[in-house]
Amino acid sequence: MYRLEVSHTVYRQIKRLPLQAQERIVSAITHLTENPRPPGTKKLTGREGYRVRVGDYRILYQIDDAAKVITIFRVMSRGDVYRA
């Protein structure tokens, strides 16, 4: 089982989303602790990390397999998530 690290910025990003989207995203993040590379996960190009799709939103994260840590660094809508 992996340990989650979520930045304060990610908490704010999630709180701005509609309630139903928040629930789905929190559920998806929780499931990442059991399987950090679920079906549909894609490796990011141009930077380290992975992304998982949750409806119209994306969760971007990094995995440290040696330390068993998942670091969530961005949760935003599909159109905004990859911008600087």
Number of C-alpha atoms within 10 A of each C-alpha: 10 18 15 16 13 14 13 9 13 15 14 11 15 18 12 11 16 9 11 8 17 15 13 14 22 12 12 16 21 15 14 19 16 12 12 23 16 12 8 9 14 14 15 14 8 6 7 11 18 19 19 23 17 18 11 10 19 21 22 23 23 18 19 13 10 6 9 13 17 21 16 22 17 20 25 18 17 14 10 11 14 12 5 4
